[in-house]
Amino acid sequence: MEINILKERQRTGPPSTRRSPRIRLQVPVFVRGTDVSGAEFVELTKTLNISATGACITSAHIIRPDQTVYLTIPAPSPASSSLVPSETPPIAAKVLRQDSAGEMRLFGLEFLRPLD
C-alpha cells in the first residue's frame, strides 16, 4: 500500500505552493521600470500566464530581482466606447525571478496587491 502512495506522489508531483491558480493567458501589457543599467524604460510586451497574485511576462530588458515594475493594460481610445476607461490603473509588481527561453527573457512577477 505504501509503495502505491509513493508512486502516486511521483506521478502527480509535489503539492503546489501557489496561493492562486495560474491561467495560461497572453495579454498585451506595457511594462515600466528601470533596467540594470539604471535606464528607465517602457515596453509593450505580453503575459504568458497570470494569476490573482502574479504573472509571467517576457521582456527585452534585463530587470533586477526584487525590483518593482508597473504593468498597464492598453485600452481602446475613449472615443471608441464610453463604457471603456481611457487608461487602466498601473499594477505594481515585484520581480521574483528571471529565466531565458532561447532569445526571450522571462520574468516571474508577484503583484504587490492581489487582483480582485
Secondary structure, DSSP 4 states (H G I P E B T S, - for coil): -HHHHHHHHHHH-SPP--SS--B----EEEEEEE-TTS-EEEEEEEEEEE-SSEEEEEESS---TT-EEEEE-----TTT-TTS-SSPPPEEEEEEEEEEETTEEEEEEEESS---
